[in-house]
Amino acid sequence: MASPAANAASVSPTSRRHQICDPRTTLLTLIVINVLAFGSVPPEIVALSATLAAVLLATQILGKSFWTFLAVAFGCIALYVGLPLLVSGWFAAIIVTIAYWTSRLAITFGLFGFLFLSTSVSALIAALSALRLPRALIVPLAVMLRFIPTAMDELKAIMNAMRLRGVVSGPTDMLVHPVRMAEYTVLPLLASVTRIADELSASALLRGLGLPNRPTSIVRLRVRWTDVAILAAVAGIVALHLILQSIEWTVLG
């Protein structure tokens, strides 16, 4: 039987990835939008950041995960903006706080999902090498890009096996029997993850990622019109934030 790492390599080739922009554009967007989202910004900036993440994610996937992202991100934004206008009290404050941070985390997960779905390991290594980043940073990021999807596939396989054996009947079992579900899920996952990490590390060494010399890449990095559009959208969000911030300072001053 093929190993999980080998299976991941066989089912996730570059052909499955729809790379609409340069990986450096994706990384810059990820950093800037996350800095904005987790800063002291008005809801308009959070909504625009969530919209940008949704548009990017829609280029890769339009299934259940995409609609879940939309529901969580925009639902939480509407909740923490509208709930204080309707009710007050300590319970409402707790709900607003949870919705506030969940909306930010949803944006982060959406952008990371776009990175994982659109960027191959070879493209990421080529982009990071072009930025002259140290090898100590490039290798862990490259392994992580392959490790996380593989670990998620293992988790889905474990959950499917538990359903087939009648151990769980639905998602509510996670809430009803959390300790038992953690025992049945975490232990097999840790064993699989340890094996996957060893195999991916060995694969990285065989590919020469640990060599001090800069590797030769067949990936061609080029700026397209989509890169210009994404960077323009990011610049527009940052500019709007600065304008709103200056207006707020003028009013308070």
ABEGO torsion letter per residue (X at the ends): XBBAAAAAAAABBAAABBBABBAAAAAAAAAAAAAAAABBBBAAAAAAAAAAAAAAAAAABABAAAAAAAAAAAAAAAAAAAAAAABBEAAAAAAAAAAAAAAAAAAAAAAAAAAAAABBAAAAAAAAAAAGBBAAAAAAAAAAAAAAAAAAAAAAAAAAAAAAAGABABAAAAAABAAAAAAAAAAAAAAAAAAAAAAAAAAAAAAGAABABBBBBABBBBBBAAAAAAAAAAAAAAAAAAAAAAAAAAAAX
